[in-house]
Amino acid sequence: MRAQAFWKVVAADHADFLSRAIELLTANDICYCVIGGYGVSAYVDPLVSVDLDIVIAAKQRSEIERLLGEEFTIERVPQSMIVSTQGSDLRLQLQTDPRYESFLARASVRDVLGIRLPVASLEDVLQDKIWAALDSSRRPSKRQKDLADIARLIESYPQVRENVPDEILRLLV
């Protein structure tokens, strides 16, 4: 299945939201990288989600918000903006937490379910998942998915285990 067809079926992206949003970011030289579940999927066997998490450059935040807001719906929540559009179940979650800013410099282009996108480094994707798993304000089901993603990364890249706090390693047994 071609990448665009996959995203249309899996994320019910009948509005071509993903392609339009990525084209808008690229055409305007917006610095971003993929994290979250799709960041994990760039390194290990993919799991499907309707959320595509990305880090955005703080200095471009107002420009990004203006550009995306002209074409899509933006909801502001603590530490992120959720971008969506009618006709697509896919949501872009733009991470605005300043801890993520350094991820941009270490990102590289990788395959994300058939689309070439800048993705945070393996270590940064893991760090994102560690922060998410330790965030007690997140829903328990989301934190369980974060733990599973950490386990999948460790299984495929045993060398990153040393970066995982003991409190998380104990939960992975």
C-alpha positions as CSV (number, residue, x, y, z in Angstrom):
1,M,0.0,0.0,0.0
2,R,1.4,3.4,-0.9
3,A,2.1,5.8,2.0
4,Q,-0.6,8.3,1.2
5,A,-3.2,5.5,0.9
6,F,-2.1,4.0,4.2
7,W,-2.5,7.3,6.0
8,K,-5.9,7.9,4.4
9,V,-7.1,4.5,5.5
10,V,-5.5,4.2,8.9
11,A,-6.1,7.8,10.1
12,A,-9.2,8.3,8.0
13,D,-7.3,11.3,6.4
14,H,-9.7,11.9,3.6
15,A,-8.8,15.6,3.7
16,D,-5.2,14.9,2.9
17,F,-4.3,16.7,6.2
18,L,-0.9,15.1,6.7
19,S,0.4,16.0,3.2
20,R,-1.0,19.5,3.4
21,A,0.5,20.2,6.9
22,I,3.9,18.7,6.0
23,E,4.0,20.7,2.7
24,L,3.1,23.9,4.6
25,L,5.9,23.3,7.2
26,T,8.4,22.4,4.5
27,A,7.5,25.3,2.1
28,N,8.0,27.8,5.0
29,D,11.3,26.3,6.2
30,I,9.8,25.4,9.6
31,C,12.2,23.4,11.8
32,Y,10.4,20.3,13.3
33,C,11.0,16.7,14.0
34,V,8.7,13.7,14.8
35,I,8.6,12.2,18.3
36,G,6.1,10.1,20.2
37,G,4.7,6.9,18.8
38,Y,5.6,7.6,15.2
39,G,9.1,8.6,16.4
40,V,9.3,5.1,17.9
41,S,7.9,3.6,14.7
42,A,10.8,5.1,12.8
43,Y,13.1,2.9,14.8
44,V,11.1,-0.3,15.5
45,D,8.1,-2.1,14.1
46,P,5.3,0.4,13.9
47,L,2.2,0.8,15.9
48,V,-0.6,2.9,14.5
49,S,-2.0,6.0,16.2
50,V,-4.1,9.0,15.1
51,D,-1.7,11.4,16.8
52,L,1.5,12.5,15.1
53,D,3.7,14.3,17.7
54,I,6.3,16.8,16.5
55,V,8.7,19.2,18.2
56,I,8.7,22.7,16.8
57,A,11.3,25.4,17.1
58,A,10.4,27.9,19.8
59,K,11.5,30.8,17.7
60,Q,9.1,29.8,14.9
61,R,6.1,29.1,17.2
62,S,4.1,32.2,16.3
63,E,4.8,31.7,12.6
64,I,3.8,28.1,12.8
65,E,0.6,28.9,14.7
66,R,-0.3,31.6,12.1
67,L,0.5,29.4,9.1
68,L,-1.4,26.3,10.4
69,G,-4.2,28.4,11.8
70,E,-5.0,29.8,8.4
71,E,-5.8,26.4,7.1
72,F,-6.5,24.1,10.1
73,T,-8.1,24.1,13.6
74,I,-5.7,24.7,16.5
75,E,-6.4,23.9,20.1
76,R,-3.9,25.1,22.7
77,V,-3.3,22.8,25.7
78,P,-0.5,22.9,28.3
79,Q,2.8,22.4,26.6
80,S,1.4,21.7,23.1
81,M,-0.9,22.7,20.3
82,I,-3.2,20.2,18.7
83,V,-3.8,20.8,15.0
84,S,-6.7,19.1,13.2
85,T,-9.0,19.5,10.3
86,Q,-12.4,18.3,9.3
87,G,-12.3,15.2,7.2
88,S,-9.4,13.6,9.0
89,D,-9.0,11.7,12.3
90,L,-5.3,12.5,12.3
91,R,-4.1,15.1,14.8
92,L,-0.7,16.9,14.8
93,Q,0.4,17.5,18.3
94,L,3.0,20.2,18.3
95,Q,5.2,19.9,21.4
96,T,6.0,23.3,22.9
97,D,7.7,22.2,26.1
98,P,11.2,23.8,26.0
99,R,12.9,20.6,27.1
100,Y,12.4,19.3,23.6
101,E,14.1,22.1,21.7
102,S,17.5,20.4,21.6
103,F,15.9,17.4,19.8
104,L,15.7,19.4,16.6
105,A,19.5,19.7,16.1
106,R,19.9,15.9,16.4
107,A,17.0,14.9,14.2
108,S,17.6,13.1,10.9
109,V,15.3,12.1,8.0
110,R,13.8,8.6,8.4
111,D,10.9,6.6,7.1
112,V,7.7,7.0,9.1
113,L,5.2,4.5,7.6
114,G,6.2,5.3,4.1
115,I,6.8,9.1,4.4
116,R,10.3,10.6,4.8
117,L,10.2,13.0,7.7
118,P,12.7,14.5,10.2
119,V,12.7,12.3,13.3
120,A,14.3,12.9,16.6
121,S,17.4,10.7,17.4
122,L,16.8,7.3,19.0
123,E,18.1,8.7,22.3
124,D,15.7,11.7,22.1
125,V,12.7,9.5,21.1
126,L,13.5,7.4,24.2
127,Q,13.8,10.5,26.4
128,D,10.4,11.7,25.2
129,K,8.9,8.4,26.1
130,I,10.6,8.4,29.5
131,W,9.2,11.9,30.3
132,A,5.8,10.8,29.1
133,A,5.8,7.6,31.2
134,L,6.8,9.5,34.3
135,D,4.2,12.2,33.8
136,S,1.5,11.4,36.4
137,S,-0.9,13.9,34.8
138,R,-1.2,11.6,31.7
139,R,-4.0,9.0,31.5
140,P,-2.9,5.6,32.7
141,S,-3.6,4.0,29.3
142,K,-1.2,6.5,27.7
143,R,1.5,5.8,30.2
144,Q,1.2,2.1,29.6
145,K,1.7,2.7,25.9
146,D,4.7,4.8,26.7
147,L,6.2,1.9,28.8
148,A,5.5,-0.5,25.9
149,D,7.3,1.9,23.5
150,I,10.3,2.0,25.9
151,A,10.4,-1.8,26.0
152,R,10.2,-2.0,22.2
153,L,13.1,0.4,21.9
154,I,15.2,-1.5,24.5
155,E,14.5,-4.8,22.8
156,S,15.7,-3.5,19.4
157,Y,18.5,-1.3,20.8
158,P,19.8,-2.9,24.0
159,Q,22.5,-0.2,24.3
160,V,19.9,2.4,25.3
161,R,18.8,0.5,28.4
162,E,21.4,2.4,30.4
163,N,19.5,5.6,29.7
164,V,16.3,4.3,31.3
165,P,15.7,5.1,35.0
166,D,15.5,2.2,37.3
167,E,11.9,3.1,38.3
168,I,10.8,2.5,34.7
169,L,13.0,-0.6,34.2
170,R,11.2,-2.2,37.3
171,L,7.9,-1.7,35.6
172,L,9.1,-3.4,32.4
173,V,9.8,-6.8,34.0
